[in-house]
Amino acid sequence: MELYPTVHNGKVDYGLAYYEIQGTEIYPTVHNNDDDYGLPVFEIKNNEIYPTASNSIDSYGLPLFEIQ
């Protein structure tokens, strides 16, 4: 499964996916400028999305996104 920026996101995606979901982990795609060194940048737990240790965002243990 792939994640695409919406019109509400400030990124221009040219119709390309920015992230790829593999199981409960989310990785940047080659179309994303984030260099993740092959590591997941987000993790899905109970329909909430948290940054991983390899992500530079500090969420203070709180989810950044919610899946509805």
N, CA, C and O atoms as a Maestro MAE file, in Angstrom:
{
 s_m_m2io_version
 :::
 2.0.0
}

f_m_ct {
 s_m_title
 :::
 protein
 m_atom[272] {
  # First column is atom index #
  i_m_mmod_type
  r_m_x_coord
  r_m_y_coord
  r_m_z_coord
  i_m_residue_number
  s_m_chain_name
  s_m_pdb_residue_name
  s_m_pdb_atom_name
  i_m_atomic_number
  :::
  1 25 0.842 -1.168 0.000 1 A "MET " " N  " 7
  2 3 0.000 0.000 0.000 1 A "MET " " CA " 6
  3 2 0.893 1.238 0.000 1 A "MET " " C  " 6
  4 15 1.957 1.250 0.618 1 A "MET " " O  " 8
  5 25 0.451 2.261 -0.691 2 A "GLU " " N  " 7
  6 3 1.253 3.481 -0.816 2 A "GLU " " CA " 6
  7 2 0.490 4.677 -0.262 2 A "GLU " " C  " 6
  8 15 -0.741 4.698 -0.259 2 A "GLU " " O  " 8
  9 25 1.233 5.665 0.204 3 A "LEU " " N  " 7
  10 3 0.650 6.907 0.718 3 A "LEU " " CA " 6
  11 2 1.021 8.058 -0.204 3 A "LEU " " C  " 6
  12 15 2.186 8.234 -0.561 3 A "LEU " " O  " 8
  13 25 0.022 8.833 -0.582 4 A "TYR " " N  " 7
  14 3 0.213 9.982 -1.467 4 A "TYR " " CA " 6
  15 2 -0.124 11.262 -0.708 4 A "TYR " " C  " 6
  16 15 -1.044 11.263 0.111 4 A "TYR " " O  " 8
  17 25 0.604 12.357 -0.962 5 A "PRO " " N  " 7
  18 3 0.225 13.633 -0.351 5 A "PRO " " CA " 6
  19 2 -1.136 14.091 -0.885 5 A "PRO " " C  " 6
  20 15 -1.455 13.878 -2.055 5 A "PRO " " O  " 8
  21 25 -1.927 14.718 -0.022 6 A "THR " " N  " 7
  22 3 -3.199 15.280 -0.463 6 A "THR " " CA " 6
  23 2 -2.989 16.730 -0.883 6 A "THR " " C  " 6
  24 15 -1.886 17.266 -0.777 6 A "THR " " O  " 8
  25 25 -4.042 17.343 -1.350 7 A "VAL " " N  " 7
  26 3 -3.957 18.751 -1.741 7 A "VAL " " CA " 6
  27 2 -3.689 19.642 -0.533 7 A "VAL " " C  " 6
  28 15 -3.278 20.792 -0.689 7 A "VAL " " O  " 8
  29 25 -3.917 19.119 0.663 8 A "HIS " " N  " 7
  30 3 -3.693 19.897 1.885 8 A "HIS " " CA " 6
  31 2 -2.243 19.823 2.347 8 A "HIS " " C  " 6
  32 15 -1.854 20.524 3.281 8 A "HIS " " O  " 8
  33 25 -1.439 18.978 1.702 9 A "ASN " " N  " 7
  34 3 -0.027 18.833 2.046 9 A "ASN " " CA " 6
  35 2 0.759 19.818 1.187 9 A "ASN " " C  " 6
  36 15 0.453 19.990 0.007 9 A "ASN " " O  " 8
  37 25 1.752 20.455 1.756 10 A "GLY " " N  " 7
  38 3 2.513 21.465 1.024 10 A "GLY " " CA " 6
  39 2 3.460 20.917 -0.020 10 A "GLY " " C  " 6
  40 15 4.124 21.687 -0.714 10 A "GLY " " O  " 8
  41 25 3.538 19.582 -0.151 11 A "LYS " " N  " 7
  42 3 4.472 18.977 -1.101 11 A "LYS " " CA " 6
  43 2 3.808 18.771 -2.454 11 A "LYS " " C  " 6
  44 15 2.634 18.405 -2.529 11 A "LYS " " O  " 8
  45 25 4.551 19.003 -3.503 12 A "VAL " " N  " 7
  46 3 4.078 18.705 -4.850 12 A "VAL " " CA " 6
  47 2 4.524 17.284 -5.171 12 A "VAL " " C  " 6
  48 15 5.721 16.994 -5.185 12 A "VAL " " O  " 8
  49 25 3.574 16.406 -5.427 13 A "ASP " " N  " 7
  50 3 3.917 14.992 -5.584 13 A "ASP " " CA " 6
  51 2 3.859 14.494 -7.018 13 A "ASP " " C  " 6
  52 15 4.313 13.385 -7.303 13 A "ASP " " O  " 8
  53 25 3.307 15.298 -7.931 14 A "TYR " " N  " 7
  54 3 3.203 14.885 -9.339 14 A "TYR " " CA " 6
  55 2 2.519 13.526 -9.478 14 A "TYR " " C  " 6
  56 15 2.811 12.783 -10.415 14 A "TYR " " O  " 8
  57 25 1.616 13.195 -8.560 15 A "GLY " " N  " 7
  58 3 0.900 11.927 -8.605 15 A "GLY " " CA " 6
  59 2 1.712 10.731 -8.156 15 A "GLY " " C  " 6
  60 15 1.322 9.592 -8.412 15 A "GLY " " O  " 8
  61 25 2.839 10.966 -7.488 16 A "LEU " " N  " 7
  62 3 3.715 9.877 -7.051 16 A "LEU " " CA " 6
  63 2 3.544 9.612 -5.558 16 A "LEU " " C  " 6
  64 15 3.241 10.518 -4.781 16 A "LEU " " O  " 8
  65 25 3.741 8.363 -5.177 17 A "ALA " " N  " 7
  66 3 3.641 7.992 -3.766 17 A "ALA " " CA " 6
  67 2 4.871 8.470 -3.002 17 A "ALA " " C  " 6
  68 15 5.995 8.356 -3.491 17 A "ALA " " O  " 8
  69 25 4.657 9.002 -1.806 18 A "TYR " " N  " 7
  70 3 5.762 9.469 -0.966 18 A "TYR " " CA " 6
  71 2 6.200 8.418 0.047 18 A "TYR " " C  " 6
  72 15 7.350 8.406 0.486 18 A "TYR " " O  " 8
  73 25 5.268 7.536 0.415 19 A "TYR " " N  " 7
  74 3 5.584 6.504 1.402 19 A "TYR " " CA " 6
  75 2 4.994 5.174 0.957 19 A "TYR " " C  " 6
  76 15 4.045 5.128 0.175 19 A "TYR " " O  " 8
  77 25 5.569 4.100 1.467 20 A "GLU " " N  " 7
  78 3 5.084 2.754 1.199 20 A "GLU " " CA " 6
  79 2 4.872 2.049 2.532 20 A "GLU " " C  " 6
  80 15 5.735 2.089 3.409 20 A "GLU " " O  " 8
  81 25 3.709 1.398 2.680 21 A "ILE " " N  " 7
  82 3 3.412 0.671 3.909 21 A "ILE " " CA " 6
  83 2 3.791 -0.788 3.711 21 A "ILE " " C  " 6
  84 15 3.340 -1.440 2.769 21 A "ILE " " O  " 8
  85 25 4.626 -1.288 4.613 22 A "GLN " " N  " 7
  86 3 5.009 -2.702 4.621 22 A "GLN " " CA " 6
  87 2 4.686 -3.246 6.005 22 A "GLN " " C  " 6
  88 15 5.422 -3.004 6.962 22 A "GLN " " O  " 8
  89 25 3.587 -3.979 6.107 23 A "GLY " " N  " 7
  90 3 3.148 -4.471 7.415 23 A "GLY " " CA " 6
  91 2 2.717 -3.304 8.288 23 A "GLY " " C  " 6
  92 15 1.783 -2.580 7.946 23 A "GLY " " O  " 8
  93 25 3.404 -3.120 9.424 24 A "THR " " N  " 7
  94 3 3.089 -1.999 10.318 24 A "THR " " CA " 6
  95 2 4.139 -0.905 10.231 24 A "THR " " C  " 6
  96 15 4.155 0.007 11.058 24 A "THR " " O  " 8
  97 25 5.021 -0.987 9.233 25 A "GLU " " N  " 7
  98 3 6.087 0.004 9.083 25 A "GLU " " CA " 6
  99 2 5.893 0.806 7.799 25 A "GLU " " C  " 6
  100 15 5.404 0.287 6.795 25 A "GLU " " O  " 8
  101 25 6.283 2.076 7.848 26 A "ILE " " N  " 7
  102 3 6.127 2.975 6.707 26 A "ILE " " CA " 6
  103 2 7.495 3.493 6.293 26 A "ILE " " C  " 6
  104 15 8.233 4.050 7.106 26 A "ILE " " O  " 8
  105 25 7.825 3.305 5.018 27 A "TYR " " N  " 7
  106 3 9.124 3.690 4.468 27 A "TYR " " CA " 6
  107 2 8.949 4.791 3.430 27 A "TYR " " C  " 6
  108 15 7.944 4.803 2.719 27 A "TYR " " O  " 8
  109 25 9.909 5.726 3.322 28 A "PRO " " N  " 7
  110 3 9.869 6.686 2.217 28 A "PRO " " CA " 6
  111 2 10.122 5.973 0.890 28 A "PRO " " C  " 6
  112 15 10.888 5.011 0.835 28 A "PRO " " O  " 8
  113 25 9.480 6.443 -0.172 29 A "THR " " N  " 7
  114 3 9.753 5.896 -1.498 29 A "THR " " CA " 6
  115 2 10.892 6.678 -2.144 29 A "THR " " C  " 6
  116 15 11.376 7.658 -1.577 29 A "THR " " O  " 8
  117 25 11.310 6.253 -3.306 30 A "VAL " " N  " 7
  118 3 12.377 6.952 -4.026 30 A "VAL " " CA " 6
  119 2 11.930 8.342 -4.459 30 A "VAL " " C  " 6
  120 15 12.767 9.181 -4.794 30 A "VAL " " O  " 8
  121 25 10.617 8.599 -4.457 31 A "HIS " " N  " 7
  122 3 10.104 9.914 -4.850 31 A "HIS " " CA " 6
  123 2 10.132 10.909 -3.688 31 A "HIS " " C  " 6
  124 15 9.875 12.098 -3.875 31 A "HIS " " O  " 8
  125 25 10.446 10.414 -2.489 32 A "ASN " " N  " 7
  126 3 10.481 11.253 -1.296 32 A "ASN " " CA " 6
  127 2 11.916 11.718 -1.074 32 A "ASN " " C  " 6
  128 15 12.855 10.943 -1.249 32 A "ASN " " O  " 8
  129 25 12.087 12.973 -0.691 33 A "ASN " " N  " 7
  130 3 13.432 13.508 -0.467 33 A "ASN " " CA " 6
  131 2 14.065 13.022 0.823 33 A "ASN " " C  " 6
  132 15 15.264 13.217 1.026 33 A "ASN " " O  " 8
  133 25 13.292 12.393 1.706 34 A "ASP " " N  " 7
  134 3 13.844 11.904 2.971 34 A "ASP " " CA " 6
  135 2 14.774 10.730 2.708 34 A "ASP " " C  " 6
  136 15 14.390 9.771 2.040 34 A "ASP " " O  " 8
  137 25 15.986 10.797 3.225 35 A "ASP " " N  " 7
  138 3 16.924 9.677 3.106 35 A "ASP " " CA " 6
  139 2 16.830 8.863 4.385 35 A "ASP " " C  " 6
  140 15 17.269 9.308 5.445 35 A "ASP " " O  " 8
  141 25 16.260 7.673 4.285 36 A "ASP " " N  " 7
  142 3 15.995 6.869 5.477 36 A "ASP " " CA " 6
  143 2 16.998 5.745 5.681 36 A "ASP " " C  " 6
  144 15 16.904 5.008 6.663 36 A "ASP " " O  " 8
  145 25 17.952 5.600 4.774 37 A "TYR " " N  " 7
  146 3 18.966 4.541 4.878 37 A "TYR " " CA " 6
  147 2 18.321 3.158 4.976 37 A "TYR " " C  " 6
  148 15 18.870 2.259 5.613 37 A "TYR " " O  " 8
  149 25 17.164 2.990 4.350 38 A "GLY " " N  " 7
  150 3 16.475 1.701 4.350 38 A "GLY " " CA " 6
  151 2 15.704 1.402 5.615 38 A "GLY " " C  " 6
  152 15 15.225 0.282 5.791 38 A "GLY " " O  " 8
  153 25 15.570 2.382 6.507 39 A "LEU " " N  " 7
  154 3 14.871 2.180 7.776 39 A "LEU " " CA " 6
  155 2 13.462 2.768 7.712 39 A "LEU " " C  " 6
  156 15 13.230 3.744 6.998 39 A "LEU " " O  " 8
  157 25 12.514 2.178 8.458 40 A "PRO " " N  " 7
  158 3 11.166 2.750 8.479 40 A "PRO " " CA " 6
  159 2 11.156 4.082 9.217 40 A "PRO " " C  " 6
  160 15 11.883 4.254 10.195 40 A "PRO " " O  " 8
  161 25 10.341 5.022 8.758 41 A "VAL " " N  " 7
  162 3 10.266 6.338 9.401 41 A "VAL " " CA " 6
  163 2 8.998 6.507 10.245 41 A "VAL " " C  " 6
  164 15 8.927 7.395 11.095 41 A "VAL " " O  " 8
  165 25 8.006 5.658 10.008 42 A "PHE " " N  " 7
  166 3 6.794 5.672 10.824 42 A "PHE " " CA " 6
  167 2 6.399 4.242 11.153 42 A "PHE " " C  " 6
  168 15 6.780 3.303 10.455 42 A "PHE " " O  " 8
  169 25 5.629 4.089 12.225 43 A "GLU " " N  " 7
  170 3 5.133 2.787 12.642 43 A "GLU " " CA " 6
  171 2 3.650 2.915 12.962 43 A "GLU " " C  " 6
  172 15 3.226 3.895 13.575 43 A "GLU " " O  " 8
  173 25 2.856 1.919 12.545 44 A "ILE " " N  " 7
  174 3 1.419 1.929 12.794 44 A "ILE " " CA " 6
  175 2 1.134 1.086 14.033 44 A "ILE " " C  " 6
  176 15 1.516 -0.082 14.105 44 A "ILE " " O  " 8
  177 25 0.453 1.698 15.013 45 A "LYS " " N  " 7
  178 3 0.021 0.997 16.229 45 A "LYS " " CA " 6
  179 2 -1.422 1.388 16.511 45 A "LYS " " C  " 6
  180 15 -1.708 2.560 16.754 45 A "LYS " " O  " 8
  181 25 -2.334 0.423 16.483 46 A "ASN " " N  " 7
  182 3 -3.742 0.671 16.819 46 A "ASN " " CA " 6
  183 2 -4.340 1.846 16.043 46 A "ASN " " C  " 6
  184 15 -4.942 2.740 16.637 46 A "ASN " " O  " 8
  185 25 -4.176 1.847 14.735 47 A "ASN " " N  " 7
  186 3 -4.709 2.890 13.841 47 A "ASN " " CA " 6
  187 2 -4.126 4.272 14.098 47 A "ASN " " C  " 6
  188 15 -4.711 5.276 13.689 47 A "ASN " " O  " 8
  189 25 -2.990 4.335 14.766 48 A "GLU " " N  " 7
  190 3 -2.279 5.592 14.962 48 A "GLU " " CA " 6
  191 2 -0.878 5.449 14.383 48 A "GLU " " C  " 6
  192 15 -0.300 4.363 14.403 48 A "GLU " " O  " 8
  193 25 -0.336 6.543 13.868 49 A "ILE " " N  " 7
  194 3 0.975 6.508 13.218 49 A "ILE " " CA " 6
  195 2 1.968 7.317 14.042 49 A "ILE " " C  " 6
  196 15 1.766 8.502 14.309 49 A "ILE " " O  " 8
  197 25 3.044 6.646 14.436 50 A "TYR " " N  " 7
  198 3 4.092 7.236 15.266 50 A "TYR " " CA " 6
  199 2 5.394 7.309 14.480 50 A "TYR " " C  " 6
  200 15 5.641 6.457 13.627 50 A "TYR " " O  " 8
  201 25 6.236 8.312 14.750 51 A "PRO " " N  " 7
  202 3 7.573 8.313 14.136 51 A "PRO " " CA " 6
  203 2 8.440 7.246 14.797 51 A "PRO " " C  " 6
  204 15 8.289 6.971 15.987 51 A "PRO " " O  " 8
  205 25 9.334 6.653 14.038 52 A "THR " " N  " 7
  206 3 10.256 5.661 14.592 52 A "THR " " CA " 6
  207 2 11.523 6.354 15.070 52 A "THR " " C  " 6
  208 15 11.688 7.562 14.896 52 A "THR " " O  " 8
  209 25 12.412 5.581 15.672 53 A "ALA " " N  " 7
  210 3 13.678 6.130 16.165 53 A "ALA " " CA " 6
  211 2 14.531 6.662 15.021 53 A "ALA " " C  " 6
  212 15 15.372 7.535 15.235 53 A "ALA " " O  " 8
  213 25 14.328 6.149 13.808 54 A "SER " " N  " 7
  214 3 15.117 6.608 12.661 54 A "SER " " CA " 6
  215 2 14.529 7.867 12.021 54 A "SER " " C  " 6
  216 15 15.053 8.354 11.019 54 A "SER " " O  " 8
  217 25 13.448 8.392 12.593 55 A "ASN " " N  " 7
  218 3 12.814 9.613 12.093 55 A "ASN " " CA " 6
  219 2 13.282 10.785 12.951 55 A "ASN " " C  " 6
  220 15 13.368 10.660 14.173 55 A "ASN " " O  " 8
  221 25 13.583 11.910 12.332 56 A "SER " " N  " 7
  222 3 14.094 13.068 13.075 56 A "SER " " CA " 6
  223 2 12.994 13.833 13.813 56 A "SER " " C  " 6
  224 15 13.290 14.758 14.569 56 A "SER " " O  " 8
  225 25 11.741 13.462 13.604 57 A "ILE " " N  " 7
  226 3 10.628 14.137 14.285 57 A "ILE " " CA " 6
  227 2 10.494 13.581 15.702 57 A "ILE " " C  " 6
  228 15 10.442 12.366 15.889 57 A "ILE " " O  " 8
  229 25 10.437 14.463 16.695 58 A "ASP " " N  " 7
  230 3 10.214 14.045 18.079 58 A "ASP " " CA " 6
  231 2 8.755 14.316 18.419 58 A "ASP " " C  " 6
  232 15 8.349 15.473 18.532 58 A "ASP " " O  " 8
  233 25 7.966 13.260 18.584 59 A "SER " " N  " 7
  234 3 6.537 13.426 18.865 59 A "SER " " CA " 6
  235 2 6.232 13.280 20.349 59 A "SER " " C  " 6
  236 15 5.066 13.301 20.744 59 A "SER " " O  " 8
  237 25 7.252 13.136 21.165 60 A "TYR " " N  " 7
  238 3 7.090 12.998 22.618 60 A "TYR " " CA " 6
  239 2 6.188 11.820 22.968 60 A "TYR " " C  " 6
  240 15 5.423 11.874 23.932 60 A "TYR " " O  " 8
  241 25 6.287 10.753 22.172 61 A "GLY " " N  " 7
  242 3 5.504 9.547 22.419 61 A "GLY " " CA " 6
  243 2 4.062 9.624 21.963 61 A "GLY " " C  " 6
  244 15 3.285 8.700 22.201 61 A "GLY " " O  " 8
  245 25 3.694 10.722 21.307 62 A "LEU " " N  " 7
  246 3 2.318 10.890 20.849 62 A "LEU " " CA " 6
  247 2 2.207 10.565 19.361 62 A "LEU " " C  " 6
  248 15 3.162 10.768 18.611 62 A "LEU " " O  " 8
  249 25 1.041 10.059 18.926 63 A "PRO " " N  " 7
  250 3 0.879 9.763 17.501 63 A "PRO " " CA " 6
  251 2 0.813 11.040 16.678 63 A "PRO " " C  " 6
  252 15 0.301 12.061 17.139 63 A "PRO " " O  " 8
  253 25 1.335 10.976 15.452 64 A "LEU " " N  " 7
  254 3 1.303 12.125 14.544 64 A "LEU " " CA " 6
  255 2 0.091 12.095 13.618 64 A "LEU " " C  " 6
  256 15 -0.398 13.141 13.190 64 A "LEU " " O  " 8
  257 25 -0.389 10.890 13.313 65 A "PHE " " N  " 7
  258 3 -1.524 10.731 12.410 65 A "PHE " " CA " 6
  259 2 -2.462 9.679 12.967 65 A "PHE " " C  " 6
  260 15 -2.066 8.839 13.775 65 A "PHE " " O  " 8
  261 25 -3.728 9.735 12.520 66 A "GLU " " N  " 7
  262 3 -4.725 8.757 12.904 66 A "GLU " " CA " 6
  263 2 -5.361 8.199 11.635 66 A "GLU " " C  " 6
  264 15 -5.697 8.956 10.724 66 A "GLU " " O  " 8
  265 25 -5.526 6.893 11.571 67 A "ILE " " N  " 7
  266 3 -6.159 6.248 10.417 67 A "ILE " " CA " 6
  267 2 -7.648 6.111 10.719 67 A "ILE " " C  " 6
  268 15 -8.035 5.529 11.733 67 A "ILE " " O  " 8
  269 25 -8.479 6.654 9.826 68 A "GLN " " N  " 7
  270 3 -9.936 6.564 10.021 68 A "GLN " " CA " 6
  271 2 -10.566 5.823 8.870 68 A "GLN " " C  " 6
  272 15 -11.783 5.641 8.846 68 A "GLN " " O  " 8
  :::
 }
 m_bond[271] {
  # First column is bond index #
  i_m_from
  i_m_to
  i_m_order
  :::
  1 1 2 1
  2 2 3 1
  3 3 4 2
  4 3 5 1
  5 5 6 1
  6 6 7 1
  7 7 8 2
  8 7 9 1
  9 9 10 1
  10 10 11 1
  11 11 12 2
  12 11 13 1
  13 13 14 1
  14 14 15 1
  15 15 16 2
  16 15 17 1
  17 17 18 1
  18 18 19 1
  19 19 20 2
  20 19 21 1
  21 21 22 1
  22 22 23 1
  23 23 24 2
  24 23 25 1
  25 25 26 1
  26 26 27 1
  27 27 28 2
  28 27 29 1
  29 29 30 1
  30 30 31 1
  31 31 32 2
  32 31 33 1
  33 33 34 1
  34 34 35 1
  35 35 36 2
  36 35 37 1
  37 37 38 1
  38 38 39 1
  39 39 40 2
  40 39 41 1
  41 41 42 1
  42 42 43 1
  43 43 44 2
  44 43 45 1
  45 45 46 1
  46 46 47 1
  47 47 48 2
  48 47 49 1
  49 49 50 1
  50 50 51 1
  51 51 52 2
  52 51 53 1
  53 53 54 1
  54 54 55 1
  55 55 56 2
  56 55 57 1
  57 57 58 1
  58 58 59 1
  59 59 60 2
  60 59 61 1
  61 61 62 1
  62 62 63 1
  63 63 64 2
  64 63 65 1
  65 65 66 1
  66 66 67 1
  67 67 68 2
  68 67 69 1
  69 69 70 1
  70 70 71 1
  71 71 72 2
  72 71 73 1
  73 73 74 1
  74 74 75 1
  75 75 76 2
  76 75 77 1
  77 77 78 1
  78 78 79 1
  79 79 80 2
  80 79 81 1
  81 81 82 1
  82 82 83 1
  83 83 84 2
  84 83 85 1
  85 85 86 1
  86 86 87 1
  87 87 88 2
  88 87 89 1
  89 89 90 1
  90 90 91 1
  91 91 92 2
  92 91 93 1
  93 93 94 1
  94 94 95 1
  95 95 96 2
  96 95 97 1
  97 97 98 1
  98 98 99 1
  99 99 100 2
  100 99 101 1
  101 101 102 1
  102 102 103 1
  103 103 104 2
  104 103 105 1
  105 105 106 1
  106 106 107 1
  107 107 108 2
  108 107 109 1
  109 109 110 1
  110 110 111 1
  111 111 112 2
  112 111 113 1
  113 113 114 1
  114 114 115 1
  115 115 116 2
  116 115 117 1
  117 117 118 1
  118 118 119 1
  119 119 120 2
  120 119 121 1
  121 121 122 1
  122 122 123 1
  123 123 124 2
  124 123 125 1
  125 125 126 1
  126 126 127 1
  127 127 128 2
  128 127 129 1
  129 129 130 1
  130 130 131 1
  131 131 132 2
  132 131 133 1
  133 133 134 1
  134 134 135 1
  135 135 136 2
  136 135 137 1
  137 137 138 1
  138 138 139 1
  139 139 140 2
  140 139 141 1
  141 141 142 1
  142 142 143 1
  143 143 144 2
  144 143 145 1
  145 145 146 1
  146 146 147 1
  147 147 148 2
  148 147 149 1
  149 149 150 1
  150 150 151 1
  151 151 152 2
  152 151 153 1
  153 153 154 1
  154 154 155 1
  155 155 156 2
  156 155 157 1
  157 157 158 1
  158 158 159 1
  159 159 160 2
  160 159 161 1
  161 161 162 1
  162 162 163 1
  163 163 164 2
  164 163 165 1
  165 165 166 1
  166 166 167 1
  167 167 168 2
  168 167 169 1
  169 169 170 1
  170 170 171 1
  171 171 172 2
  172 171 173 1
  173 173 174 1
  174 174 175 1
  175 175 176 2
  176 175 177 1
  177 177 178 1
  178 178 179 1
  179 179 180 2
  180 179 181 1
  181 181 182 1
  182 182 183 1
  183 183 184 2
  184 183 185 1
  185 185 186 1
  186 186 187 1
  187 187 188 2
  188 187 189 1
  189 189 190 1
  190 190 191 1
  191 191 192 2
  192 191 193 1
  193 193 194 1
  194 194 195 1
  195 195 196 2
  196 195 197 1
  197 197 198 1
  198 198 199 1
  199 199 200 2
  200 199 201 1
  201 201 202 1
  202 202 203 1
  203 203 204 2
  204 203 205 1
  205 205 206 1
  206 206 207 1
  207 207 208 2
  208 207 209 1
  209 209 210 1
  210 210 211 1
  211 211 212 2
  212 211 213 1
  213 213 214 1
  214 214 215 1
  215 215 216 2
  216 215 217 1
  217 217 218 1
  218 218 219 1
  219 219 220 2
  220 219 221 1
  221 221 222 1
  222 222 223 1
  223 223 224 2
  224 223 225 1
  225 225 226 1
  226 226 227 1
  227 227 228 2
  228 227 229 1
  229 229 230 1
  230 230 231 1
  231 231 232 2
  232 231 233 1
  233 233 234 1
  234 234 235 1
  235 235 236 2
  236 235 237 1
  237 237 238 1
  238 238 239 1
  239 239 240 2
  240 239 241 1
  241 241 242 1
  242 242 243 1
  243 243 244 2
  244 243 245 1
  245 245 246 1
  246 246 247 1
  247 247 248 2
  248 247 249 1
  249 249 250 1
  250 250 251 1
  251 251 252 2
  252 251 253 1
  253 253 254 1
  254 254 255 1
  255 255 256 2
  256 255 257 1
  257 257 258 1
  258 258 259 1
  259 259 260 2
  260 259 261 1
  261 261 262 1
  262 262 263 1
  263 263 264 2
  264 263 265 1
  265 265 266 1
  266 266 267 1
  267 267 268 2
  268 267 269 1
  269 269 270 1
  270 270 271 1
  271 271 272 2
  :::
 }
}
